[in-house]
Amino acid sequence: MKKEPESSAKKKSKKILKDLRGFGGNLYAQMEKGNFPWVEMPSRSTENIFYSPDERQYILGEKSVKRSARNIRHIRPFTQMVWAGFFASELVKNRKTSTLRDVYYSAQAYEMSFKDQPESNNIITDLETATGFAREDFNVFPEERSAIFGDLTIEYTVPGYEGKQLNLTSHPDGVMIGPSLVSSEFAKTGCDKVIAIEKGGLFTRFIEERVHEKFNALLVLTAGQAPRATRHFINRLNHELELPVFIFTDGDPWGMHIAMVIISGSANAAHLRGLTTPDAKWGGVYATDIVDYKLPTDPLTDVDIKRLHELTRDPRYTGELWKKEIKTFLKIRKKAEQEAFSRYGLTYIVDEYLPAKLEEMGA
Amino acid sequence: MEGRGKQALVTFQEISPADFFYRNRDIAGFTNPSRAIFASIRELVENSLDSADQMNVPPEVYVRLSEEESAADSGNGVYRLKIMDNGSGISARHIPSAFGQVLFGSKYTLKQARGTFGLGGTMSILYGQITTHKPLLVKSSTGTSKIYEYKMMIDIQRNRPLILDRKTRRNKEKWRGTIVEYSLEGDYYRAMSKILEYLKQTALVTPYADIRFVDPKGRLYMFSRATKKMPPPPTETLAHPYGVDVETIQRLIRVTNRRNLLDFMRKHFHRVGQGTSLNFLDFAGFIKTPKPKRLKPEDVTQLIKTISKHKKLRNTFGKVTEKEIKAALKKTKSQNMIDFLKSSFPKVDRTVILRLLSSAGFVRTKNPRKLKPNEIVRLVRMMKRYPDFLPPDASCLSPLGEDLLRAGILKELKPEFIAVSQRKPSTYAGHPFIVETAIAYGGDIPKKDDFVVYRFANRIPLLYDEASDVSVRVIRSINWRRYKVSSTMPLAILVHVCSTKVPYKTVGKEFIADRPEVKNEILNGIREVARRLHTFLSKREHRAKEKRRLTVFSKYLPKIARFSTDLAGKNEEPDIELLLKSVRKYEEGA
């Protein structure tokens, strides 16, 4: 029988298992030599997080921390991390998925109780830092709420579905971006762009108004701040299928930042790669749109304004577009939601605004 | 105005000491029925312990309290109290007075004893008589072939014993001791906790005593001795000049057989020798020396002879000839020999001059019997002012000693940690005293919101008026956090003050006054034991920390080994025994 070429997902899980074995083997060797086991990993303290203009995302600096089992204050988190590594390798080996909440409870079966959920989450982040893999690579997912719709055919790799294909237009509510979708291979697509949308209502409107056909686009619902799995998925659509990505959010500092995290990532994920899509573009709602389209508005609150001032100091917001929009927001002191276009009729956003925006961004 | 020209009717009447205390029984601690029963037991137990101490035998005291008339609703009942000891016993002719006469006793001497006034025991009996009007039974023997039994009452107005019956029995077994039995009214059930606390603390501070108590319900409380070793008995001592008053001097003058003040001072005062006596009397202006002009040639010869005879005098005066002295005598205007020698030998110390004159027989002091009243007053005043008396020594005191104190605390409190300290003897107002302190931690000591404080004076537990006591004030003033001590710890602090005169504030012997000298000694004593407690607590904390460390390592290291083995895909876990051992090594240092 002719051996099929290995898929990228399979390749990745092999590498993960190999690295985890190395991680354990290293500790094993240290103990064999009669030493207290230890690991060294990049420090995640704020003074070691830098924005890299080259990589267009946050990265960790040179500083590293040594975790040793000899240190009485380290030994507990150290043990927890080793356990997390063991647990992750079991998940990957058995091709099971899990959530952060699962991890918290599973630990109790090994008498490794965590004090609370944040402690357990923190240990998973430690493991990410020490191994360089994202927790999604270890099949640990957060609660999912984002979705995708459009002409993309995927092939599952999860047990029981291997080889099965699905076209993502098959369900009119969209398909949830969950573990099995994230680990699937891309078979084929007829789309030439990705449109990411912040809000569920608009996502449904776009499907109803057949935006995917009219604009030949894959529609992604971020449902607020995009989960890491979704960011990683957008990255894959951009890199593997070479689809340009356009992001539509509410017209306020929080909407801007949803787009920015998809584009440039967050400081919290500075130890990870592959979660950002630097070439993605934010399409609005801009502050200037509020003026140009005479949208119904709410006044900016004090918190909004404070957030805008924070963004002016944020190294990710150095582009002209961002600077200009922040300035305009601060000038007009108003914000508008995506739904605000409904004042001109329910289809106005699809018929008028979207084509104009896509053209403006050179799609 | 009424009764002008008519004499107002005032009756003057002498009352006996017994009558006085009958009328003022509050000041002796017989305030109410529960206090009275407590005070009665306490006074008699203390007499018994003192009497055994005097004989240097480990005391055995048996106390029985039984109900004669049951307690009414008011709580007052009539009780029969019997106390038996193995003490010295009382000779037949002293028995009636010892129990039937207030202020008669063997304790009016300057050495440490539990009681001081000879009042307590008789006072208890007096109280029993006035509340029940029943006679007292006394049996006693000094270990001779006879036991004497008396049935008697006190004639309160005349302060005389009233003997109702007397018997003499043969003492085949050579028993020695005293049994006292009488009835009294009281409220035992309200006094019970104090009585038991008193006995417990007495047992603590008298670890060489066997004390048994049978209460009205027939319950036996045993406080068994932990040792037969007793502290060395105190020796009787003379009065210290700082502590005397005019009355004391007058009494001494009446009994003394010394015919001059120099000898009088030496004979009757504590730590006063020839030198001190001379210097003091000179300071006080009681020394007379002849006028230089009247000195005869043989006197001069005597003076020179004395100088050459004593090496020290020879060295200080140098070579002196009769000729020189005689020449000086002719010229001098001095009125006495001291001034004369002082001006002739300006470099010689006045004390040395006094010494010379005394040795040569030129010093005259008055016959104490011929002192005029104003002279006696001056003498006493000068005694208080003279700065160079030696401090009293502590041979008249009988502190418990660190070993016995430790034994007593171990016996009654069974603590986890104990530190005891005996301070060096010190004095206040001419009275010697010694402070003993102890701190005990854990064991049977209850955990309360505050420390347990045991106060003792001359081996008597002090149970009332704690807040006013100097020890409690000192304890409150200490910053205990410095010693890692918190008030919720099971901690007992013990302070024992022994003195020939404990500075009580009241006749009831309940708390010690704030004398600065006493206070300082208590403070330093407590600090010393507190420091040792601090060391103990620090070490314990360190050990606990090491134990926690080890627990943590032995919990997590095996897990790391197990998960790493799994991750690495190995079959056998690495050996972590060496690692655990290296952690354990820390612990052994503690």
Boltz contact constraints between the chains, C-beta under 6 A:
constraints:
  - contact:
      token1: [A, 20]
      token2: [B, 567]
      max_distance: 6.0
  - contact:
      token1: [A, 21]
      token2: [B, 569]
      max_distance: 6.0
  - contact:
      token1: [A, 24]
      token2: [B, 564]
      max_distance: 6.0
  - contact:
      token1: [A, 24]
      token2: [B, 567]
      max_distance: 6.0
  - contact:
      token1: [A, 24]
      token2: [B, 568]
      max_distance: 6.0
  - contact:
      token1: [A, 25]
      token2: [B, 568]
      max_distance: 6.0
  - contact:
      token1: [A, 27]
      token2: [B, 564]
      max_distance: 6.0
  - contact:
      token1: [A, 28]
      token2: [B, 564]
      max_distance: 6.0
  - contact:
      token1: [A, 28]
      token2: [B, 568]
      max_distance: 6.0
  - contact:
      token1: [A, 28]
      token2: [B, 574]
      max_distance: 6.0
  - contact:
      token1: [A, 31]
      token2: [B, 574]
      max_distance: 6.0
  - contact:
      token1: [A, 32]
      token2: [B, 574]
      max_distance: 6.0
  - contact:
      token1: [A, 34]
      token2: [B, 578]
      max_distance: 6.0
  - contact:
      token1: [A, 37]
      token2: [B, 560]
      max_distance: 6.0
  - contact:
      token1: [A, 69]
      token2: [B, 560]
      max_distance: 6.0
  - contact:
      token1: [A, 72]
      token2: [B, 549]
      max_distance: 6.0
  - contact:
      token1: [A, 72]
      token2: [B, 552]
      max_distance: 6.0
  - contact:
      token1: [A, 75]
      token2: [B, 556]
      max_distance: 6.0
  - contact:
      token1: [A, 79]
      token2: [B, 556]
      max_distance: 6.0
  - contact:
      token1: [A, 79]
      token2: [B, 559]
      max_distance: 6.0
  - contact:
      token1: [A, 79]
      token2: [B, 560]
      max_distance: 6.0
  - contact:
      token1: [A, 82]
      token2: [B, 560]
      max_distance: 6.0
  - contact:
      token1: [A, 82]
      token2: [B, 563]
      max_distance: 6.0
  - contact:
      token1: [A, 82]
      token2: [B, 564]
      max_distance: 6.0
  - contact:
      token1: [A, 83]
      token2: [B, 563]
      max_distance: 6.0
  - contact:
      token1: [A, 85]
      token2: [B, 567]
      max_distance: 6.0
  - contact:
      token1: [A, 86]
      token2: [B, 563]
      max_distance: 6.0
  - contact:
      token1: [A, 86]
      token2: [B, 566]
      max_distance: 6.0
  - contact:
      token1: [A, 86]
      token2: [B, 567]
      max_distance: 6.0
  - contact:
      token1: [A, 89]
      token2: [B, 567]
      max_distance: 6.0
